[in-house]
Amino acid sequence: MRYQAALRPDITNDDDSAEATTVPIINDGTRYNFLPDMQSLRYALVAYVKSPVGEFVENLRRELHPNLPHLAAHITFLPPRLLRGTEAAALQMLAGICSQAEPFEVTLGDVQTFVPTTPTVYIRVTYGAARLQELHDQLNKQILAFAEEWPYIPHLTVVKMATEPMAEQALRIARERWQQYSGSRRILLDRLTFVREDAQNCWVDLAPVLLGGSLVSP
């Protein structure tokens, strides 16, 4: 599937990737540069959230910013980056590391914002955040190594607004809705997806990657 970029809190459009049809994800801040040269393409690793809490976030995003297209809820393991080698080598590295990592659960905490860095509203990961950080650090090496501009913060993006005042208003509403949410706030992370920039602010799935398993075909 194709998606709009998001994956990190420093990227604009208006916002934060699942199989090869068109479903955007949020772009959190500055626009990515798209060039036909494969070496200029960015890659990321995400886990789609298809549980009720993922549906809640997607519906909340539509309420807060109805002009946005449908955005797939996800947690980012590796924010967008250039590769230091080939796609095949990167996928092989992902399969090797992720096959040694068992599936694990995370729990979502409070609604927060990246203001003043960017006008982004998100739900922070509490329980399981250390495991996410650990995996991020294990994967951010060799072919996938990238000097990220912003510290990695495990989170589920809700929406990227145009201005800080709009983000503050969205934050208040999101906190109210989140308090009213009665479903489970736990998410099982067992299947990741390696994505590639396909066009400006659009991403396409390359391959699912299983934690505790091996690279599988889409």
C-alpha positions as CSV (number, residue, x, y, z in Angstrom):
1,M,0.0,0.0,0.0
2,R,1.0,3.6,-0.3
3,Y,1.1,6.1,2.5
4,Q,1.8,9.7,3.2
5,A,4.9,10.2,5.3
6,A,4.8,10.8,9.0
7,L,7.0,8.6,11.2
8,R,8.8,11.3,13.0
9,P,7.9,14.6,14.8
10,D,9.9,16.9,12.6
11,I,8.2,16.4,9.3
12,T,4.7,19.1,6.9
13,N,2.1,18.2,5.0
14,D,-0.3,18.1,7.6
15,D,0.9,14.9,9.1
16,D,2.6,10.4,10.7
17,S,2.3,3.1,6.7
18,A,0.0,-2.0,5.6
19,E,0.3,-3.9,1.9
20,A,0.3,-2.2,-1.5
21,T,-2.8,0.0,-2.0
22,T,-3.1,3.6,-1.2
23,V,-3.4,4.4,2.5
24,P,-1.5,7.4,3.8
25,I,0.3,7.8,7.1
26,I,1.0,11.1,8.9
27,N,3.8,13.3,7.8
28,D,5.0,15.0,10.9
29,G,7.0,18.0,9.7
30,T,9.3,19.0,6.8
31,R,8.8,17.6,3.3
32,Y,11.0,14.8,2.2
33,N,12.9,15.2,-1.1
34,F,11.9,12.7,-3.7
35,L,14.4,12.0,-6.5
36,P,14.4,9.2,-9.0
37,D,17.8,8.1,-7.8
38,M,17.2,5.1,-5.6
39,Q,20.0,6.2,-3.2
40,S,18.0,9.3,-2.4
41,L,14.9,7.4,-1.3
42,R,14.0,7.2,2.4
43,Y,13.0,4.0,4.2
44,A,11.3,3.4,7.5
45,L,10.1,0.6,9.7
46,V,6.7,0.7,11.3
47,A,4.1,-1.4,13.1
48,Y,0.5,-0.8,12.0
49,V,-2.1,-0.6,14.8
50,K,-5.2,-2.3,13.5
51,S,-6.8,-3.0,16.9
52,P,-9.7,-0.9,18.3
53,V,-7.3,1.7,19.7
54,G,-5.9,2.2,16.2
55,E,-9.4,2.8,14.9
56,F,-10.0,5.2,17.7
57,V,-6.9,7.2,16.7
58,E,-7.9,7.3,13.1
59,N,-11.4,8.4,13.9
60,L,-10.0,11.1,16.3
61,R,-7.7,12.3,13.6
62,R,-10.7,12.7,11.2
63,E,-12.5,14.7,13.9
64,L,-9.5,17.0,14.6
65,H,-8.4,17.5,11.0
66,P,-11.3,16.5,8.6
67,N,-9.4,17.7,5.5
68,L,-6.7,15.1,5.9
69,P,-7.0,11.8,3.9
70,H,-7.4,8.5,5.7
71,L,-4.2,7.9,7.7
72,A,-3.1,4.5,9.0
73,A,-2.4,4.4,12.7
74,H,1.1,3.1,13.4
75,I,4.0,3.0,15.8
76,T,7.4,3.8,14.3
77,F,10.4,1.6,15.0
78,L,12.8,3.4,12.6
79,P,12.0,7.0,11.4
80,P,12.7,7.8,7.7
81,R,16.3,7.4,6.6
82,L,18.6,6.8,3.6
83,L,20.2,3.4,3.3
84,R,23.9,2.8,3.5
85,G,23.5,-0.2,1.2
86,T,20.9,-2.0,-0.9
87,E,17.3,-2.8,-0.1
88,A,18.0,-6.5,-0.2
89,A,20.8,-6.1,2.4
90,A,18.7,-3.9,4.6
91,L,15.8,-6.5,4.5
92,Q,18.3,-9.2,5.3
93,M,19.6,-7.3,8.3
94,L,16.0,-6.6,9.5
95,A,15.1,-10.3,9.3
96,G,18.2,-11.3,11.2
97,I,17.7,-8.9,14.1
98,C,13.9,-9.1,14.3
99,S,14.0,-12.9,14.2
100,Q,15.8,-12.7,17.5
101,A,13.3,-10.3,19.1
102,E,10.2,-11.8,20.6
103,P,6.8,-10.2,20.1
104,F,5.9,-7.9,23.0
105,E,3.1,-5.7,24.3
106,V,3.1,-1.9,24.8
107,T,0.6,0.2,26.7
108,L,-0.4,3.7,25.6
109,G,-0.3,6.5,28.2
110,D,-1.3,10.1,28.1
111,V,-1.9,12.4,25.1
112,Q,0.9,14.8,24.7
113,T,2.3,17.3,22.1
114,F,5.7,18.0,20.5
115,V,5.0,21.7,20.6
116,P,7.1,23.9,20.3
117,T,9.2,21.5,18.2
118,T,6.3,20.7,15.9
119,P,2.5,21.1,16.3
120,T,2.0,17.4,16.6
121,V,-0.4,15.7,19.0
122,Y,0.5,12.1,20.0
123,I,-0.1,9.3,22.6
124,R,3.0,8.3,24.3
125,V,4.0,4.7,24.8
126,T,4.5,4.0,28.5
127,Y,4.8,0.3,29.3
128,G,7.1,-1.3,26.7
129,A,8.8,2.0,25.7
130,A,12.2,0.7,26.9
131,R,11.8,-2.3,24.6
132,L,10.9,-0.1,21.7
133,Q,14.0,2.1,22.4
134,E,16.2,-1.0,22.6
135,L,15.0,-2.4,19.3
136,H,15.3,1.0,17.7
137,D,19.0,1.2,18.8
138,Q,19.7,-2.3,17.6
139,L,18.3,-1.6,14.2
140,N,19.8,1.9,13.8
141,K,23.2,0.5,12.7
142,Q,25.2,-0.5,9.7
143,I,23.0,-0.3,6.5
144,L,20.2,1.3,8.5
145,A,22.3,3.7,10.6
146,F,21.1,7.3,10.5
147,A,21.9,10.3,12.6
148,E,18.4,11.3,13.5
149,E,17.7,15.0,14.1
150,W,15.3,14.4,16.9
151,P,15.5,12.0,19.9
152,Y,13.5,8.8,19.4
153,I,10.3,8.9,21.5
154,P,8.0,5.8,21.3
155,H,4.6,7.1,20.4
156,L,1.4,6.8,18.3
157,T,0.8,10.0,16.4
158,V,-2.7,11.4,16.5
159,V,-2.5,14.4,14.2
160,K,-0.1,17.1,12.9
161,M,-1.7,20.5,12.8
162,A,-0.7,23.6,10.9
163,T,0.1,25.9,13.8
164,E,0.8,25.7,17.6
165,P,-2.5,27.2,18.6
166,M,-4.3,24.6,16.5
167,A,-2.2,21.9,18.1
168,E,-3.0,23.1,21.6
169,Q,-6.7,23.1,20.8
170,A,-6.4,19.6,19.3
171,L,-4.5,18.5,22.4
172,R,-7.4,19.5,24.7
173,I,-10.0,17.7,22.5
174,A,-7.8,14.6,22.2
175,R,-7.3,14.4,25.9
176,E,-11.1,14.5,26.5
177,R,-11.7,11.8,23.9
178,W,-8.9,9.7,25.3
179,Q,-10.4,9.9,28.8
180,Q,-13.7,8.7,27.4
181,Y,-12.1,5.8,25.5
182,S,-13.0,2.5,27.3
183,G,-11.2,0.0,25.1
184,S,-7.9,-1.7,25.7
185,R,-4.8,0.6,25.6
186,R,-2.5,-2.4,25.1
187,I,-1.0,-3.2,21.7
188,L,0.7,-6.5,20.7
189,L,3.7,-5.7,18.5
190,D,4.6,-8.8,16.5
191,R,4.5,-7.8,12.8
192,L,6.4,-4.8,11.4
193,T,6.5,-3.4,7.9
194,F,9.5,-2.0,6.0
195,V,8.4,0.9,3.8
196,R,10.0,3.0,1.1
197,E,9.4,6.5,-0.1
198,D,7.5,6.2,-3.4
199,A,6.8,9.9,-4.1
200,Q,6.8,13.1,-2.1
201,N,5.0,12.3,1.2
202,C,3.9,8.8,-0.1
203,W,5.3,5.5,1.0
204,V,4.9,1.9,-0.2
205,D,5.2,-1.3,1.7
206,L,8.2,-3.4,0.8
207,A,7.9,-6.4,3.1
208,P,6.4,-7.5,6.4
209,V,8.9,-8.5,9.1
210,L,7.9,-10.7,11.9
211,L,9.3,-10.4,15.4
212,G,10.6,-13.8,16.5
213,G,10.2,-15.0,12.9
214,S,11.6,-14.3,9.4
215,L,11.0,-12.0,6.5
216,V,7.7,-13.0,4.9
217,S,6.1,-12.2,1.6
218,P,3.4,-9.5,1.5
